[in-house]
Amino acid sequence: MFDHHDGVSQRQAARKFKCTQPMICKTLKTKTRIVCFKKKKIPMRTEAQRERIRICCDRLYRKLEGVSCIIDDESYFTLAQSTNNGNGNFYSSDVSATPSNVKYRPTAKFEKKILVLLCFSEQGVSRAFFVPSGLAIDQNIYLEQCIKKRLVPFIEKYHPDGQYLFWPDLASAHYAKKVISYFGEKNINFVTKCDNPPNVPELRPIEDFWGILKGLVYANNWKAKDPAQLRDRINDCLKKIDLGLVQDTFRSTRLRIGRVRRNGLIEDN
């Protein structure tokens, strides 16, 4: 009833077997090896994407042999990070006596947020670019702010031997003609569009990195008074990030790609 199934509650099982919910809980813990896990989110993918992903992962796996992987990405940060699961709970022995600032979390209809863009590899993290409010990251912004002012200095500092591969995502600005042309001028080794697997955030270690950074920024339910204070906090936390954590997030990159190359996507298994 429980093993390899979802949508089943202990209360439902208790009613079916005419016992108490604590009895079901105790039985699962002491008599079985069944453990409750939280479902992980995965993207919705078309059949065409799934087929292309496996082909591209095979190419990318080969290209990453013996070289470092550099990745860039952007992520939103809100003043209070209301979407952070750790800020959604509170404990109390008597709810009526709990202070209102603990019980409730005021949310604005249009919560202020800032967009942060950076690139990183197992060697370190670039300077962050804080995208001005209302400014879209088009090919000109991407080329000037990310590639010229961050990626190129990052490569010169951490990967002067040329043993790297830059893996952007498939945003249209990242593969604009002027961006690709600049890659050629600077001899930047990058994943071509035809070799870049679509819609696979779970393979890109920067998704794990954002989680680490946001955990530091919003530790102990920290909240920013305004965007300027949030920017300062993010910059401070970037300086404090343990390089070992960054390296750990990268060590599994080629292994993840290799698993998809051999076995397909996680939802196929």
C-alpha positions in Angstrom: 0.0 0.0 0.0 2.9 2.4 0.8 5.9 1.0 -1.0 6.6 2.8 -4.3 3.3 4.7 -4.1 2.2 8.3 -3.6 -1.0 9.8 -2.5 -1.4 7.4 0.5 -1.7 8.8 4.0 -1.1 7.0 7.3 -4.7 8.0 8.3 -6.1 6.3 5.3 -4.2 3.2 6.1 -5.3 3.3 9.7 -9.0 3.4 8.6 -8.4 0.5 6.2 -6.8 -1.7 8.7 -9.0 -0.5 11.6 -6.2 0.7 13.8 -4.7 4.0 14.9 -2.4 6.3 12.8 0.4 6.0 15.4 0.3 2.2 15.0 0.7 2.6 11.3 3.6 5.0 11.9 5.3 2.6 14.4 4.8 -0.4 12.1 6.5 1.4 9.1 9.4 2.4 11.3 10.0 -0.9 13.1 8.7 -3.6 10.7 9.7 -2.2 7.3 12.4 -0.3 5.5 9.8 2.2 4.0 10.7 5.8 4.4 8.7 8.9 3.4 10.5 11.1 0.9 9.5 14.5 -0.5 8.9 14.6 -4.2 11.5 16.5 -6.2 10.5 18.9 -8.9 11.5 18.2 -12.5 10.8 20.2 -15.6 8.0 19.3 -18.1 9.7 18.1 -21.2 8.5 17.2 -24.7 9.4 14.0 -26.5 11.6 16.0 -28.9 13.4 17.6 -26.0 13.9 14.2 -24.3 15.5 12.7 -27.4 17.7 15.7 -28.0 18.8 15.8 -24.3 20.3 12.3 -24.5 22.2 13.0 -27.7 23.5 16.4 -26.4 24.5 14.8 -23.1 26.7 12.3 -24.9 28.4 15.1 -26.8 28.8 17.3 -23.7 30.1 14.4 -21.6 32.9 13.9 -24.1 33.7 17.6 -24.3 34.0 17.9 -20.5 36.7 15.2 -20.2 39.8 16.6 -18.6 38.6 20.2 -18.6 36.9 22.6 -16.2 33.3 23.6 -16.7 32.3 27.3 -16.4 28.7 28.1 -16.0 26.7 31.4 -15.9 23.2 32.0 -14.7 20.9 34.5 -13.1 18.5 34.3 -10.2 16.0 36.5 -8.4 16.4 37.5 -4.8 13.6 39.1 -2.8 14.0 41.3 0.2 12.7 38.7 2.6 12.8 35.6 0.3 9.2 34.7 1.1 9.6 31.6 -1.1 12.3 30.1 1.2 10.8 27.0 2.8 12.8 27.6 6.0 11.0 30.8 6.6 7.5 29.3 6.4 7.3 27.6 9.8 7.1 28.5 13.4 6.9 26.6 16.7 4.6 27.4 19.6 3.0 25.7 22.6 0.2 28.2 22.6 -0.6 29.9 19.3 -2.7 32.6 21.1 0.4 33.7 23.0 2.7 33.7 19.9 3.7 37.2 18.8 2.1 38.4 15.6 5.5 39.0 13.9 6.2 35.3 14.4 2.8 34.0 13.3 2.4 36.2 10.2 4.5 37.2 7.3 3.4 40.3 5.6 3.8 40.1 1.8 3.5 42.8 -0.7 1.3 42.4 -3.8 4.3 43.1 -6.0 7.3 42.1 -3.9 10.6 44.0 -4.6 13.3 41.8 -6.0 16.6 42.0 -7.7 18.1 39.9 -10.5 21.7 38.6 -9.9 23.9 37.3 -12.7 27.3 35.7 -12.3 29.5 32.9 -13.6 31.5 30.3 -11.7 33.5 27.1 -11.9 35.2 24.9 -9.4 37.9 27.5 -9.1 35.8 30.4 -7.8 33.0 32.8 -8.5 32.9 36.0 -10.6 31.7 39.4 -9.5 28.0 39.6 -9.4 26.0 41.8 -11.8 22.9 43.3 -10.3 20.5 43.8 -13.2 18.8 47.2 -12.8 15.0 47.0 -12.2 13.0 46.8 -15.4 16.1 46.1 -17.6 15.8 43.0 -19.7 19.0 40.9 -20.3 19.2 41.2 -24.1 22.2 40.4 -26.2 23.9 43.8 -25.6 23.6 43.6 -21.8 24.7 40.0 -21.8 27.7 40.7 -24.0 28.9 43.8 -22.1 28.1 42.9 -18.5 28.4 39.1 -18.4 30.9 38.2 -21.1 33.2 41.1 -21.4 33.2 42.3 -17.7 32.8 39.0 -15.9 33.5 35.9 -18.0 36.6 37.1 -19.7 38.3 38.4 -16.5 37.2 35.2 -14.8 38.8 33.0 -17.5 42.0 35.1 -17.4 42.2 34.8 -13.6 41.2 31.1 -13.0 41.6 29.3 -16.4 44.5 30.9 -18.3 45.6 27.5 -19.5 42.5 27.3 -21.7 41.5 24.0 -20.2 37.8 24.9 -19.7 34.4 24.7 -21.4 31.9 27.5 -21.0 28.4 26.2 -20.7 25.7 28.9 -21.0 22.0 28.1 -21.0 19.9 28.2 -24.2 18.5 31.8 -23.7 18.4 33.5 -27.1 20.7 36.3 -25.9 23.4 33.8 -25.1 23.6 32.6 -28.7 23.1 36.0 -30.5 25.3 36.5 -33.5 27.4 39.3 -31.9 27.9 37.1 -28.8 29.1 34.1 -30.9 31.3 36.4 -32.9 32.9 37.7 -29.7 33.5 34.2 -28.5 35.4 33.6 -31.8 37.5 36.8 -31.4 38.5 35.8 -27.9 38.9 32.1 -28.6 36.4 31.3 -25.8 35.7 27.6 -25.6 31.9 27.2 -25.3 29.2 24.7 -25.8 27.6 25.3 -29.2 23.8 25.5 -29.4 23.5 22.2 -31.2 25.4 20.4 -28.4 23.6 22.1 -25.5 20.9 19.9 -23.9 17.6 21.8 -23.4 15.6 22.1 -20.2 17.9 20.2 -17.8 18.4 22.5 -14.8 19.1 19.4 -12.7 22.4 18.9 -14.6 23.7 22.4 -14.0 25.5 22.7 -10.6 24.7 26.4 -10.5 21.2 25.5 -9.4 22.8 24.0 -6.3 25.0 27.1 -5.9 22.0 29.4 -5.8 20.5 27.3 -3.0 23.8 27.6 -1.0 24.0 31.4 -1.6 20.3 32.0 -0.7 20.7 29.9 2.4 23.5 32.3 3.6 21.7 35.5 2.5 18.5 34.6 4.4 20.0 32.8 7.3 18.1 33.3 10.6 15.2 34.8 8.7 17.3 37.8 7.6 15.3 40.5 5.8 16.5 43.5 3.8 15.1 47.0 4.2 15.7 47.9 0.6 17.4 46.6 -2.6 20.7 48.4 -1.7 21.0 46.5 1.6 20.1 43.2 -0.2 22.9 43.8 -2.8 25.4 44.5 0.0 24.3 41.3 1.8 24.7 39.2 -1.4 28.2 40.6 -2.0 29.2 39.8 1.6 27.9 36.3 1.4 29.6 35.7 -1.9 32.9 36.5 -0.2 32.2 34.1 2.6 31.2 31.1 0.5 33.4 28.1 1.2 35.3 27.2 -2.0 35.0 23.6 -1.0 31.2 23.8 -1.3 31.6 25.3 -4.8 34.0 22.5 -5.7 31.6 19.8 -4.3 28.7 21.1 -6.5 30.9 20.8 -9.6 32.4 17.3 -8.9 29.1 15.6 -9.8 28.5 17.6 -13.0 30.1 15.2 -15.5 28.7 12.2 -13.5 25.1 13.6 -13.8 25.5 14.1 -17.5 27.0 10.7 -17.9 24.0 9.1 -16.1 21.6 10.7 -18.5 23.9 9.8 -21.4 23.7 6.1 -20.4 20.3 5.7 -18.7 18.2 8.6 -19.9 16.5 11.2 -17.7 15.5 10.5 -14.1 11.8 10.3 -15.0 12.6 7.5 -17.5 14.0 5.2 -14.7 
